[in-house]
Amino acid sequence: MPIRPARVGRVGVIGHPVAKTAVVAKAVTPGPSPIAKTAVVAAAVTPGRRRRI
Amino acid sequence: MSEATLSELGPVDYVIVEFPAGATNFTGEMAGELLALVDAGTIRVIDILILTKNDDGSVDVAELSDLDDLGPLVAVEAELAELLAEDDVAHLAAAMDPGSVAGVLIWENLWAAPFASAARRSGGQLIADGRIPIQAIIAAIDADDALTEGA
């Protein structure tokens, strides 16, 4: 389906070709789903968690 | 758009969500969640496109209005601003794999507008922003665990 004429010849807002980020590309390759680590991620962003520095 | 309106505009974000060939499972759940965000005043949808990247690399562009049955998304479609231009389509499709379909969503974060306006009135200037993918958090946790085990 061709692009709507109203979108042609206008200045864009994205500005540059978008690249699939490496971490996302890795996550969508075949293998265990990252969703399985939901609990671990939730723990990492739990309120009150502090950096161990 | 007037200067006053611009100063009250919330941050505008975009996502492009790819559905690999044979992996789509559209149940209407996404539309329902999107409508819930709109109805709650959390976001305002600015533009939506559905891109199909063919095996030869060419890209087909469908508007929301091109879909046969929009259902409750009719209300959202009526308010779209068609912000994206032809160049944007090419830029966004660059991230897609051949044979995949992707939804592109542009929205204004209405929830953030009051804070953003206050920051501007206070003399603040946005110098960087971004999103941290869940996958990046997982990778950081894995790396942290590996360091701990190796210590």
N, CA and C atoms of all chains as a GROMACS GRO file, in nm:
protein
  612
    1MET      N    1   0.085  -0.119   0.000
    1MET     CA    2   0.000   0.000   0.000
    1MET      C    3   0.089   0.124   0.000
    2PRO      N    4   0.071   0.214  -0.094
    2PRO     CA    5   0.157   0.334  -0.100
    2PRO      C    6   0.128   0.428   0.016
    3ILE      N    7   0.228   0.510   0.044
    3ILE     CA    8   0.211   0.605   0.153
    3ILE      C    9   0.112   0.714   0.115
    4ARG      N   10   0.040   0.763   0.211
    4ARG     CA   11  -0.061   0.867   0.186
    4ARG      C   12   0.008   0.994   0.134
    5PRO      N   13  -0.045   1.054   0.028
    5PRO     CA   14   0.020   1.173  -0.033
    5PRO      C   15   0.048   1.284   0.067
    6ALA      N   16  -0.035   1.299   0.169
    6ALA     CA   17  -0.016   1.407   0.267
    6ALA      C   18   0.115   1.392   0.344
    7ARG      N   19   0.172   1.270   0.343
    7ARG     CA   20   0.295   1.247   0.418
    7ARG      C   21   0.419   1.266   0.331
    8VAL      N   22   0.399   1.286   0.203
    8VAL     CA   23   0.511   1.298   0.109
    8VAL      C   24   0.557   1.443   0.099
    9GLY      N   25   0.690   1.462   0.093
    9GLY     CA   26   0.744   1.596   0.072
    9GLY      C   27   0.752   1.681   0.196
   10ARG      N   28   0.722   1.623   0.310
   10ARG     CA   29   0.730   1.698   0.435
   10ARG      C   30   0.860   1.666   0.509
   11VAL      N   31   0.894   1.752   0.601
   11VAL     CA   32   1.014   1.729   0.682
   11VAL      C   33   0.981   1.628   0.791
   12GLY      N   34   1.067   1.527   0.803
   12GLY     CA   35   1.043   1.423   0.902
   12GLY      C   36   1.085   1.464   1.042
   13VAL      N   37   1.048   1.380   1.139
   13VAL     CA   38   1.081   1.410   1.279
   13VAL      C   39   1.174   1.306   1.342
   14ILE      N   40   1.195   1.194   1.276
   14ILE     CA   41   1.280   1.090   1.332
   14ILE      C   42   1.428   1.123   1.310
   15GLY      N   43   1.461   1.172   1.194
   15GLY     CA   44   1.593   1.229   1.172
   15GLY      C   45   1.702   1.136   1.124
   16HIS      N   46   1.694   1.010   1.154
   16HIS     CA   47   1.801   0.917   1.114
   16HIS      C   48   1.745   0.775   1.110
   17PRO      N   49   1.808   0.687   1.033
   17PRO     CA   50   1.759   0.549   1.031
   17PRO      C   51   1.764   0.486   1.170
   18VAL      N   52   1.661   0.417   1.206
   18VAL     CA   53   1.652   0.354   1.337
   18VAL      C   54   1.716   0.217   1.330
   19ALA      N   55   1.797   0.186   1.430
   19ALA     CA   56   1.860   0.054   1.436
   19ALA      C   57   1.798  -0.026   1.549
   20LYS      N   58   1.778  -0.153   1.524
   20LYS     CA   59   1.729  -0.240   1.631
   20LYS      C   60   1.840  -0.251   1.735
   21THR      N   61   1.810  -0.218   1.859
   21THR     CA   62   1.916  -0.216   1.960
   21THR      C   63   1.967  -0.356   1.986
   22ALA      N   64   2.094  -0.364   2.024
   22ALA     CA   65   2.159  -0.493   2.041
   22ALA      C   66   2.089  -0.578   2.146
   23VAL      N   67   2.051  -0.516   2.258
   23VAL     CA   68   1.990  -0.596   2.364
   23VAL      C   69   1.854  -0.649   2.322
   24VAL      N   70   1.781  -0.568   2.246
   24VAL     CA   71   1.651  -0.615   2.200
   24VAL      C   72   1.669  -0.724   2.095
   25ALA      N   73   1.766  -0.705   2.006
   25ALA     CA   74   1.792  -0.806   1.905
   25ALA      C   75   1.827  -0.940   1.969
   26LYS      N   76   1.905  -0.932   2.076
   26LYS     CA   77   1.943  -1.054   2.147
   26LYS      C   78   1.821  -1.120   2.212
   27ALA      N   79   1.732  -1.034   2.264
   27ALA     CA   80   1.616  -1.086   2.335
   27ALA      C   81   1.516  -1.154   2.243
   28VAL      N   82   1.513  -1.113   2.117
   28VAL     CA   83   1.414  -1.170   2.026
   28VAL      C   84   1.470  -1.288   1.947
   29THR      N   85   1.596  -1.324   1.973
   29THR     CA   86   1.649  -1.444   1.909
   29THR      C   87   1.596  -1.566   1.983
   30PRO      N   88   1.590  -1.681   1.915
   30PRO     CA   89   1.533  -1.800   1.980
   30PRO      C   90   1.605  -1.833   2.110
   31GLY      N   91   1.529  -1.873   2.208
   31GLY     CA   92   1.587  -1.908   2.338
   31GLY      C   93   1.487  -1.880   2.448
   32PRO      N   94   1.530  -1.895   2.573
   32PRO     CA   95   1.438  -1.872   2.686
   32PRO      C   96   1.384  -1.729   2.684
   33SER      N   97   1.258  -1.715   2.715
   33SER     CA   98   1.197  -1.584   2.716
   33SER      C   99   1.248  -1.501   2.833
   34PRO      N  100   1.277  -1.372   2.809
   34PRO     CA  101   1.321  -1.287   2.921
   34PRO      C  102   1.211  -1.268   3.024
   35ILE      N  103   1.088  -1.299   2.985
   35ILE     CA  104   0.977  -1.284   3.080
   35ILE      C  105   0.996  -1.374   3.201
   36ALA      N  106   1.070  -1.484   3.180
   36ALA     CA  107   1.094  -1.576   3.291
   36ALA      C  108   1.170  -1.510   3.404
   37LYS      N  109   1.234  -1.398   3.372
   37LYS     CA  110   1.313  -1.330   3.474
   37LYS      C  111   1.239  -1.211   3.534
   38THR      N  112   1.109  -1.210   3.518
   38THR     CA  113   1.031  -1.096   3.565
   38THR      C  114   1.055  -1.067   3.712
   39ALA      N  115   1.057  -1.170   3.793
   39ALA     CA  116   1.075  -1.151   3.937
   39ALA      C  117   1.210  -1.089   3.968
   40VAL      N  118   1.312  -1.132   3.894
   40VAL     CA  119   1.446  -1.078   3.916
   40VAL      C  120   1.451  -0.931   3.880
   41VAL      N  121   1.389  -0.897   3.766
   41VAL     CA  122   1.387  -0.757   3.723
   41VAL      C  123   1.307  -0.673   3.822
   42ALA      N  124   1.195  -0.727   3.866
   42ALA     CA  125   1.113  -0.653   3.962
   42ALA      C  126   1.194  -0.622   4.088
   43ALA      N  127   1.275  -0.718   4.130
   43ALA     CA  128   1.357  -0.696   4.250
   43ALA      C  129   1.459  -0.586   4.226
   44ALA      N  130   1.506  -0.577   4.101
   44ALA     CA  131   1.609  -0.479   4.069
   44ALA      C  132   1.555  -0.337   4.070
   45VAL      N  133   1.427  -0.321   4.051
   45VAL     CA  134   1.368  -0.187   4.046
   45VAL      C  135   1.276  -0.162   4.165
   46THR      N  136   1.291  -0.245   4.268
   46THR     CA  137   1.209  -0.230   4.388
   46THR      C  138   1.239  -0.098   4.458
   47PRO      N  139   1.137  -0.026   4.501
   47PRO     CA  140   1.161   0.099   4.575
   47PRO      C  141   1.251   0.074   4.696
   48GLY      N  142   1.348   0.161   4.712
   48GLY     CA  143   1.437   0.150   4.828
   48GLY      C  144   1.564   0.075   4.800
   49ARG      N  145   1.572   0.010   4.683
   49ARG     CA  146   1.694  -0.061   4.650
   49ARG      C  147   1.806   0.040   4.626
   50ARG      N  148   1.921   0.014   4.675
   50ARG     CA  149   2.032   0.107   4.664
   50ARG      C  150   2.149   0.041   4.592
   51ARG      N  151   2.230   0.125   4.528
   51ARG     CA  152   2.350   0.075   4.462
   51ARG      C  153   2.450   0.022   4.564
   52ARG      N  154   2.518  -0.085   4.527
   52ARG     CA  155   2.620  -0.141   4.616
   52ARG      C  156   2.756  -0.086   4.577
   53ILE      N  157   2.775   0.042   4.600
   53ILE     CA  158   2.904   0.106   4.564
   53ILE      C  159   2.974   0.149   4.693
   54MET      N  160   0.049   2.584   1.598
   54MET     CA  161   0.035   2.571   1.744
   54MET      C  162   0.093   2.694   1.810
   55SER      N  163   0.021   2.755   1.903
   55SER     CA  164   0.067   2.878   1.965
   55SER      C  165   0.183   2.851   2.060
   56GLU      N  166   0.256   2.960   2.094
   56GLU     CA  167   0.369   2.944   2.185
   56GLU      C  168   0.323   2.895   2.322
   57ALA      N  169   0.208   2.946   2.365
   57ALA     CA  170   0.156   2.904   2.494
   57ALA      C  171   0.123   2.756   2.495
   58THR      N  172   0.064   2.708   2.385
   58THR     CA  173   0.030   2.567   2.375
   58THR      C  174   0.156   2.481   2.371
   59LEU      N  175   0.257   2.530   2.297
   59LEU     CA  176   0.382   2.454   2.288
   59LEU      C  177   0.447   2.439   2.424
   60SER      N  178   0.439   2.545   2.506
   60SER     CA  179   0.505   2.539   2.636
   60SER      C  180   0.435   2.440   2.729
   61GLU      N  181   0.314   2.402   2.693
   61GLU     CA  182   0.239   2.308   2.776
   61GLU      C  183   0.238   2.168   2.718
   62LEU      N  184   0.311   2.151   2.607
   62LEU     CA  185   0.314   2.020   2.542
   62LEU      C  186   0.398   1.922   2.625
   63GLY      N  187   0.345   1.803   2.641
   63GLY     CA  188   0.420   1.700   2.711
   63GLY      C  189   0.522   1.637   2.618
   64PRO      N  190   0.617   1.562   2.674
   64PRO     CA  191   0.716   1.493   2.590
   64PRO      C  192   0.647   1.400   2.491
   65VAL      N  193   0.700   1.397   2.371
   65VAL     CA  194   0.645   1.312   2.266
   65VAL      C  195   0.740   1.196   2.241
   66ASP      N  196   0.690   1.077   2.246
   66ASP     CA  197   0.771   0.955   2.229
   66ASP      C  198   0.721   0.874   2.110
   67TYR      N  199   0.802   0.779   2.069
   67TYR     CA  200   0.756   0.683   1.969
   67TYR      C  201   0.807   0.545   2.003
   68VAL      N  202   0.734   0.446   1.960
   68VAL     CA  203   0.783   0.309   1.962
   68VAL      C  204   0.751   0.246   1.828
   69ILE      N  205   0.834   0.152   1.790
   69ILE     CA  206   0.803   0.069   1.674
   69ILE      C  207   0.810  -0.075   1.724
   70VAL      N  208   0.697  -0.142   1.717
   70VAL     CA  209   0.685  -0.278   1.770
   70VAL      C  210   0.675  -0.374   1.653
   71GLU      N  211   0.774  -0.461   1.644
   71GLU     CA  212   0.781  -0.554   1.530
   71GLU      C  213   0.715  -0.687   1.563
   72PHE      N  214   0.642  -0.738   1.469
   72PHE     CA  215   0.582  -0.870   1.481
   72PHE      C  216   0.642  -0.958   1.372
   73PRO      N  217   0.735  -1.046   1.411
   73PRO     CA  218   0.799  -1.130   1.310
   73PRO      C  219   0.697  -1.215   1.236
   74ALA      N  220   0.732  -1.254   1.115
   74ALA     CA  221   0.642  -1.335   1.033
   74ALA      C  222   0.598  -1.459   1.110
   75GLY      N  223   0.468  -1.482   1.115
   75GLY     CA  224   0.415  -1.602   1.180
   75GLY      C  225   0.406  -1.592   1.331
   76ALA      N  226   0.438  -1.476   1.385
   76ALA     CA  227   0.438  -1.463   1.531
   76ALA      C  228   0.330  -1.369   1.582
   77THR      N  229   0.240  -1.330   1.494
   77THR     CA  230   0.138  -1.236   1.538
   77THR      C  231   0.023  -1.309   1.607
   78ASN      N  232  -0.032  -1.243   1.705
   78ASN     CA  233  -0.145  -1.299   1.781
   78ASN      C  234  -0.233  -1.183   1.827
   79PHE      N  235  -0.296  -1.118   1.730
   79PHE     CA  236  -0.377  -1.001   1.761
   79PHE      C  237  -0.512  -1.041   1.817
   80THR      N  238  -0.537  -1.002   1.939
   80THR     CA  239  -0.663  -1.037   2.005
   80THR      C  240  -0.744  -0.913   2.038
   81GLY      N  241  -0.689  -0.796   2.012
   81GLY     CA  242  -0.756  -0.673   2.053
   81GLY      C  243  -0.708  -0.623   2.188
   82GLU      N  244  -0.622  -0.700   2.250
   82GLU     CA  245  -0.572  -0.664   2.383
   82GLU      C  246  -0.491  -0.534   2.378
   83MET      N  247  -0.407  -0.521   2.274
   83MET     CA  248  -0.325  -0.400   2.263
   83MET      C  249  -0.412  -0.276   2.246
   84ALA      N  250  -0.514  -0.287   2.163
   84ALA     CA  251  -0.603  -0.173   2.141
   84ALA      C  252  -0.673  -0.135   2.270
   85GLY      N  253  -0.713  -0.234   2.346
   85GLY     CA  254  -0.780  -0.208   2.473
   85GLY      C  255  -0.692  -0.134   2.571
   86GLU      N  256  -0.567  -0.177   2.578
   86GLU     CA  257  -0.474  -0.111   2.671
   86GLU      C  258  -0.442   0.031   2.625
   87LEU      N  259  -0.430   0.048   2.494
   87LEU     CA  260  -0.403   0.183   2.440
   87LEU      C  261  -0.520   0.276   2.471
   88LEU      N  262  -0.640   0.227   2.449
   88LEU     CA  263  -0.758   0.308   2.478
   88LEU      C  264  -0.768   0.344   2.626
   89ALA      N  265  -0.728   0.251   2.710
   89ALA     CA  266  -0.733   0.277   2.854
   89ALA      C  267  -0.640   0.393   2.891
   90LEU      N  268  -0.523   0.398   2.826
   90LEU     CA  269  -0.428   0.506   2.852
   90LEU      C  270  -0.482   0.640   2.804
   91VAL      N  271  -0.549   0.635   2.688
   91VAL     CA  272  -0.609   0.758   2.632
   91VAL      C  273  -0.724   0.804   2.720
   92ASP      N  274  -0.810   0.712   2.757
   92ASP     CA  275  -0.928   0.748   2.837
   92ASP      C  276  -0.889   0.801   2.974
   93ALA      N  277  -0.777   0.753   3.025
   93ALA     CA  278  -0.731   0.797   3.158
   93ALA      C  279  -0.660   0.933   3.150
   94GLY      N  280  -0.637   0.982   3.027
   94GLY     CA  281  -0.567   1.109   3.013
   94GLY      C  282  -0.417   1.096   3.034
   95THR      N  283  -0.367   0.972   3.026
   95THR     CA  284  -0.224   0.951   3.045
   95THR      C  285  -0.146   0.990   2.920
   96ILE      N  286  -0.202   0.957   2.805
   96ILE     CA  287  -0.136   0.989   2.678
   96ILE      C  288  -0.237   1.046   2.578
   97ARG      N  289  -0.183   1.112   2.476
   97ARG     CA  290  -0.264   1.151   2.361
   97ARG      C  291  -0.196   1.090   2.239
   98VAL      N  292  -0.268   1.010   2.164
   98VAL     CA  293  -0.208   0.947   2.047
   98VAL      C  294  -0.200   1.050   1.934
   99ILE      N  295  -0.080   1.064   1.879
   99ILE     CA  296  -0.057   1.163   1.773
   99ILE      C  297  -0.059   1.098   1.635
  100ASP      N  298   0.001   0.980   1.624
  100ASP     CA  299   0.008   0.916   1.492
  100ASP      C  300   0.024   0.766   1.508
  101ILE      N  301  -0.030   0.694   1.416
  101ILE     CA  302  -0.017   0.548   1.413
  101ILE      C  303   0.001   0.504   1.268
  102LEU      N  304   0.097   0.416   1.244
  102LEU     CA  305   0.114   0.355   1.112
  102LEU      C  306   0.138   0.206   1.130
  103ILE      N  307   0.098   0.131   1.032
  103ILE     CA  308   0.130  -0.012   1.029
  103ILE      C  309   0.219  -0.035   0.908
  104LEU      N  310   0.342  -0.079   0.933
  104LEU     CA  311   0.439  -0.099   0.826
  104LEU      C  312   0.457  -0.248   0.799
  105THR      N  313   0.467  -0.282   0.673
  105THR     CA  314   0.498  -0.419   0.633
  105THR      C  315   0.624  -0.415   0.549
  106LYS      N  316   0.727  -0.485   0.594
  106LYS     CA  317   0.851  -0.490   0.518
  106LYS      C  318   0.854  -0.619   0.438
  107ASN      N  319   0.852  -0.606   0.309
  107ASN     CA  320   0.849  -0.723   0.222
  107ASN      C  321   0.988  -0.787   0.213
  108ASP      N  322   0.990  -0.908   0.161
  108ASP     CA  323   1.117  -0.982   0.152
  108ASP      C  324   1.220  -0.910   0.065
  109ASP      N  325   1.172  -0.828  -0.030
  109ASP     CA  326   1.265  -0.754  -0.115
  109ASP      C  327   1.307  -0.620  -0.054
  110GLY      N  328   1.263  -0.596   0.069
  110GLY     CA  329   1.302  -0.474   0.137
  110GLY      C  330   1.208  -0.357   0.118
  111SER      N  331   1.115  -0.370   0.027
  111SER     CA  332   1.018  -0.262   0.007
  111SER      C  333   0.922  -0.257   0.127
  112VAL      N  334   0.864  -0.141   0.147
  112VAL     CA  335   0.780  -0.122   0.265
  112VAL      C  336   0.641  -0.075   0.224
  113ASP      N  337   0.540  -0.144   0.274
  113ASP     CA  338   0.402  -0.101   0.255
  113ASP      C  339   0.358  -0.026   0.380
  114VAL      N  340   0.281   0.079   0.358
  114VAL     CA  341   0.237   0.165   0.468
  114VAL      C  342   0.085   0.163   0.476
  115ALA      N  343   0.034   0.126   0.592
  115ALA     CA  344  -0.111   0.130   0.611
  115ALA      C  345  -0.143   0.230   0.722
  116GLU      N  346  -0.247   0.306   0.697
  116GLU     CA  347  -0.297   0.397   0.799
  116GLU      C  348  -0.396   0.320   0.887
  117LEU      N  349  -0.420   0.373   1.004
  117LEU     CA  350  -0.518   0.310   1.091
  117LEU      C  351  -0.655   0.305   1.022
  118SER      N  352  -0.683   0.410   0.945
  118SER     CA  353  -0.813   0.418   0.876
  118SER      C  354  -0.826   0.316   0.764
  119ASP      N  355  -0.714   0.254   0.724
  119ASP     CA  356  -0.718   0.153   0.619
  119ASP      C  357  -0.768   0.018   0.671
  120LEU      N  358  -0.767   0.001   0.802
  120LEU     CA  359  -0.810  -0.126   0.859
  120LEU      C  360  -0.961  -0.142   0.846
  121ASP      N  361  -1.004  -0.267   0.828
  121ASP     CA  362  -1.145  -0.293   0.802
  121ASP      C  363  -1.234  -0.260   0.922
  122ASP      N  364  -1.194  -0.308   1.037
  122ASP     CA  365  -1.279  -0.289   1.155
  122ASP      C  366  -1.196  -0.229   1.268
  123LEU      N  367  -1.210  -0.099   1.286
  123LEU     CA  368  -1.132  -0.030   1.388
  123LEU      C  369  -1.190  -0.052   1.528
  124GLY      N  370  -1.317  -0.083   1.535
  124GLY     CA  371  -1.379  -0.099   1.666
  124GLY      C  372  -1.367   0.029   1.747
  125PRO      N  373  -1.331   0.016   1.873
  125PRO     CA  374  -1.323   0.134   1.960
  125PRO      C  375  -1.209   0.228   1.924
  126LEU      N  376  -1.118   0.185   1.835
  126LEU     CA  377  -1.008   0.273   1.794
  126LEU      C  378  -1.054   0.385   1.701
  127VAL      N  379  -1.181   0.382   1.662
  127VAL     CA  380  -1.234   0.488   1.576
  127VAL      C  381  -1.212   0.625   1.640
  128ALA      N  382  -1.234   0.632   1.770
  128ALA     CA  383  -1.219   0.760   1.840
  128ALA      C  384  -1.075   0.808   1.836
  129VAL      N  385  -0.981   0.715   1.847
  129VAL     CA  386  -0.838   0.751   1.842
  129VAL      C  387  -0.802   0.797   1.702
  130GLU      N  388  -0.852   0.724   1.603
  130GLU     CA  389  -0.818   0.756   1.463
  130GLU      C  390  -0.863   0.897   1.425
  131ALA      N  391  -0.976   0.937   1.478
  131ALA     CA  392  -1.031   1.068   1.445
  131ALA      C  393  -0.944   1.183   1.495
  132GLU      N  394  -0.858   1.155   1.594
  132GLU     CA  395  -0.777   1.260   1.655
  132GLU      C  396  -0.632   1.258   1.608
  133LEU      N  397  -0.597   1.168   1.516
  133LEU     CA  398  -0.459   1.156   1.473
  133LEU      C  399  -0.413   1.281   1.399
  134ALA      N  400  -0.282   1.310   1.410
  134ALA     CA  401  -0.230   1.434   1.351
  134ALA      C  402  -0.143   1.409   1.228
  135GLU      N  403  -0.117   1.283   1.193
  135GLU     CA  404  -0.032   1.252   1.077
  135GLU      C  405   0.100   1.327   1.083
  136LEU      N  406   0.171   1.309   1.193
  136LEU     CA  407   0.299   1.377   1.213
  136LEU      C  408   0.410   1.317   1.126
  137LEU      N  409   0.408   1.186   1.110
  137LEU     CA  410   0.517   1.119   1.040
  137LEU      C  411   0.514   1.149   0.890
  138ALA      N  412   0.633   1.168   0.835
  138ALA     CA  413   0.648   1.195   0.693
  138ALA      C  414   0.710   1.074   0.623
  139GLU      N  415   0.720   1.084   0.494
  139GLU     CA  416   0.774   0.973   0.414
  139GLU      C  417   0.915   0.933   0.460
  140ASP      N  418   0.999   1.033   0.490
  140ASP     CA  419   1.135   1.004   0.538
  140ASP      C  420   1.132   0.922   0.667
  141ASP      N  421   1.038   0.956   0.754
  141ASP     CA  422   1.028   0.885   0.881
  141ASP      C  423   0.997   0.737   0.860
  142VAL      N  424   0.912   0.710   0.764
  142VAL     CA  425   0.876   0.571   0.735
  142VAL      C  426   1.002   0.492   0.697
  143ALA      N  427   1.084   0.551   0.611
  143ALA     CA  428   1.208   0.483   0.570
  143ALA      C  429   1.301   0.464   0.689
  144HIS      N  430   1.313   0.567   0.772
  144HIS     CA  431   1.401   0.557   0.889
  144HIS      C  432   1.354   0.449   0.986
  145LEU      N  433   1.224   0.445   1.009
  145LEU     CA  434   1.169   0.348   1.104
  145LEU      C  435   1.178   0.205   1.050
  146ALA      N  436   1.151   0.190   0.922
  146ALA     CA  437   1.152   0.057   0.861
  146ALA      C  438   1.293   0.000   0.855
  147ALA      N  439   1.394   0.085   0.871
  147ALA     CA  440   1.532   0.037   0.868
  147ALA      C  441   1.559  -0.064   0.979
  148ALA      N  442   1.482  -0.055   1.088
  148ALA     CA  443   1.503  -0.146   1.200
  148ALA      C  444   1.429  -0.277   1.183
  149MET      N  445   1.343  -0.286   1.082
  149MET     CA  446   1.259  -0.405   1.066
  149MET      C  447   1.329  -0.515   0.987
  150ASP      N  448   1.294  -0.637   1.021
  150ASP     CA  449   1.340  -0.751   0.943
  150ASP      C  450   1.246  -0.773   0.825
  151PRO      N  451   1.300  -0.817   0.711
  151PRO     CA  452   1.213  -0.849   0.597
  151PRO      C  453   1.109  -0.956   0.637
  152GLY      N  454   0.988  -0.938   0.590
  152GLY     CA  455   0.882  -1.035   0.621
  152GLY      C  456   0.806  -1.003   0.749
  153SER      N  457   0.844  -0.894   0.815
  153SER     CA  458   0.777  -0.861   0.941
  153SER      C  459   0.677  -0.748   0.923
  154VAL      N  460   0.591  -0.736   1.022
  154VAL     CA  461   0.494  -0.626   1.030
  154VAL      C  462   0.525  -0.549   1.157
  155ALA      N  463   0.512  -0.417   1.151
  155ALA     CA  464   0.540  -0.337   1.271
  155ALA      C  465   0.435  -0.229   1.288
  156GLY      N  466   0.403  -0.204   1.412
  156GLY     CA  467   0.316  -0.092   1.445
  156GLY      C  468   0.401   0.023   1.495
  157VAL      N  469   0.373   0.141   1.445
  157VAL     CA  470   0.443   0.261   1.489
  157VAL      C  471   0.344   0.349   1.564
  158LEU      N  472   0.382   0.388   1.682
  158LEU     CA  473   0.294   0.469   1.765
  158LEU      C  474   0.368   0.594   1.812
  159ILE      N  475   0.309   0.709   1.788
  159ILE     CA  476   0.362   0.836   1.836
  159ILE      C  477   0.262   0.892   1.937
  160TRP      N  478   0.312   0.931   2.052
  160TRP     CA  479   0.217   0.980   2.153
  160TRP      C  480   0.278   1.091   2.236
  161GLU      N  481   0.190   1.172   2.290
  161GLU     CA  482   0.231   1.275   2.385
  161GLU      C  483   0.205   1.224   2.526
  162ASN      N  484   0.304   1.240   2.610
  162ASN     CA  485   0.290   1.198   2.749
  162ASN      C  486   0.220   1.309   2.828
  163LEU      N  487   0.089   1.303   2.828
  163LEU     CA  488   0.012   1.406   2.898
  163LEU      C  489   0.045   1.408   3.047
  164TRP      N  490   0.074   1.291   3.102
  164TRP     CA  491   0.104   1.283   3.246
  164TRP      C  492   0.228   1.362   3.282
  165ALA      N  493   0.320   1.378   3.186
  165ALA     CA  494   0.446   1.446   3.214
  165ALA      C  495   0.442   1.595   3.180
  166ALA      N  496   0.335   1.638   3.113
  166ALA     CA  497   0.330   1.777   3.066
  166ALA      C  498   0.341   1.880   3.179
  167PRO      N  499   0.267   1.866   3.289
  167PRO     CA  500   0.280   1.967   3.395
  167PRO      C  501   0.422   1.976   3.451
  168PHE      N  502   0.487   1.861   3.469
  168PHE     CA  503   0.624   1.864   3.521
  168PHE      C  504   0.719   1.925   3.419
  169ALA      N  505   0.702   1.889   3.292
  169ALA     CA  506   0.788   1.944   3.187
  169ALA      C  507   0.771   2.095   3.176
  170SER      N  508   0.646   2.142   3.186
  170SER     CA  509   0.620   2.285   3.179
  170SER      C  510   0.685   2.356   3.297
  171ALA      N  511   0.672   2.296   3.415
  171ALA     CA  512   0.732   2.356   3.534
  171ALA      C  513   0.884   2.363   3.521
  172ALA      N  514   0.943   2.257   3.463
  172ALA     CA  515   1.088   2.256   3.444
  172ALA      C  516   1.131   2.366   3.348
  173ARG      N  517   1.051   2.386   3.242
  173ARG     CA  518   1.084   2.492   3.145
  173ARG      C  519   1.070   2.630   3.210
  174ARG      N  520   0.963   2.648   3.286
  174ARG     CA  521   0.943   2.777   3.353
  174ARG      C  522   1.053   2.804   3.456
  175SER      N  523   1.114   2.698   3.506
  175SER     CA  524   1.222   2.714   3.602
  175SER      C  525   1.357   2.734   3.535
  176GLY      N  526   1.357   2.736   3.402
  176GLY     CA  527   1.480   2.759   3.328
  176GLY      C  528   1.552   2.632   3.286
  177GLY      N  529   1.489   2.518   3.312
  177GLY     CA  530   1.552   2.392   3.277
  177GLY      C  531   1.545   2.363   3.128
  178GLN      N  532   1.645   2.295   3.078
  178GLN     CA  533   1.650   2.253   2.939
  178GLN      C  534   1.677   2.103   2.934
  179LEU      N  535   1.597   2.033   2.857
  179LEU     CA  536   1.619   1.889   2.843
  179LEU      C  537   1.747   1.866   2.764
  180ILE      N  538   1.841   1.796   2.825
  180ILE     CA  539   1.967   1.770   2.754
  180ILE      C  540   1.983   1.623   2.717
  181ALA      N  541   1.904   1.537   2.774
  181ALA     CA  542   1.908   1.396   2.734
  181ALA      C  543   1.788   1.325   2.793
  182ASP      N  544   1.741   1.226   2.722
  182ASP     CA  545   1.640   1.139   2.778
  182ASP      C  546   1.648   1.006   2.704
  183GLY      N  547   1.576   0.909   2.749
  183GLY     CA  548   1.584   0.779   2.683
  183GLY      C  549   1.502   0.676   2.757
  184ARG      N  550   1.512   0.557   2.709
  184ARG     CA  551   1.436   0.446   2.767
  184ARG      C  552   1.533   0.332   2.796
  185ILE      N  553   1.511   0.266   2.907
  185ILE     CA  554   1.594   0.150   2.941
  185ILE      C  555   1.512   0.025   2.914
  186PRO      N  556   1.548  -0.052   2.811
  186PRO     CA  557   1.472  -0.175   2.783
  186PRO      C  558   1.485  -0.274   2.898
  187ILE      N  559   1.379  -0.348   2.923
  187ILE     CA  560   1.384  -0.452   3.027
  187ILE      C  561   1.500  -0.547   3.000
  188GLN      N  562   1.525  -0.572   2.870
  188GLN     CA  563   1.634  -0.662   2.836
  188GLN      C  564   1.768  -0.610   2.885
  189ALA      N  565   1.784  -0.476   2.886
  189ALA     CA  566   1.908  -0.417   2.935
  189ALA      C  567   1.922  -0.436   3.085
  190ILE      N  568   1.810  -0.428   3.156
  190ILE     CA  569   1.813  -0.451   3.301
  190ILE      C  570   1.850  -0.596   3.330
  191ILE      N  571   1.791  -0.687   3.250
  191ILE     CA  572   1.825  -0.829   3.266
  191ILE      C  573   1.973  -0.852   3.242
  192ALA      N  574   2.026  -0.790   3.136
  192ALA     CA  575   2.168  -0.807   3.103
  192ALA      C  576   2.256  -0.754   3.216
  193ALA      N  577   2.214  -0.641   3.276
  193ALA     CA  578   2.293  -0.583   3.386
  193ALA      C  579   2.290  -0.675   3.507
  194ILE      N  580   2.172  -0.732   3.536
  194ILE     CA  581   2.160  -0.824   3.650
  194ILE      C  582   2.248  -0.947   3.627
  195ASP      N  583   2.241  -1.001   3.503
  195ASP     CA  584   2.323  -1.118   3.471
  195ASP      C  585   2.471  -1.088   3.489
  196ALA      N  586   2.513  -0.970   3.441
  196ALA     CA  587   2.655  -0.932   3.452
  196ALA      C  588   2.693  -0.915   3.598
  197ASP      N  589   2.603  -0.856   3.676
  197ASP     CA  590   2.627  -0.836   3.818
  197ASP      C  591   2.642  -0.970   3.889
  198ASP      N  592   2.552  -1.064   3.855
  198ASP     CA  593   2.558  -1.196   3.917
  198ASP      C  594   2.687  -1.268   3.881
  199ALA      N  595   2.728  -1.253   3.753
  199ALA     CA  596   2.853  -1.319   3.709
  199ALA      C  597   2.973  -1.264   3.784
  200LEU      N  598   2.973  -1.133   3.808
  200LEU     CA  599   3.083  -1.072   3.882
  200LEU      C  600   3.086  -1.121   4.027
  201THR      N  601   2.966  -1.132   4.084
  201THR     CA  602   2.956  -1.178   4.224
  201THR      C  603   3.005  -1.321   4.237
  202GLU      N  604   2.966  -1.406   4.139
  202GLU     CA  605   3.006  -1.547   4.144
  202GLU      C  606   3.155  -1.563   4.122
  203GLY      N  607   3.212  -1.472   4.041
  203GLY     CA  608   3.355  -1.481   4.010
  203GLY      C  609   3.444  -1.423   4.118
  204ALA      N  610   3.383  -1.349   4.211
  204ALA     CA  611   3.463  -1.284   4.315
  204ALA      C  612   3.508  -1.383   4.422
   0.00000   0.00000   0.00000
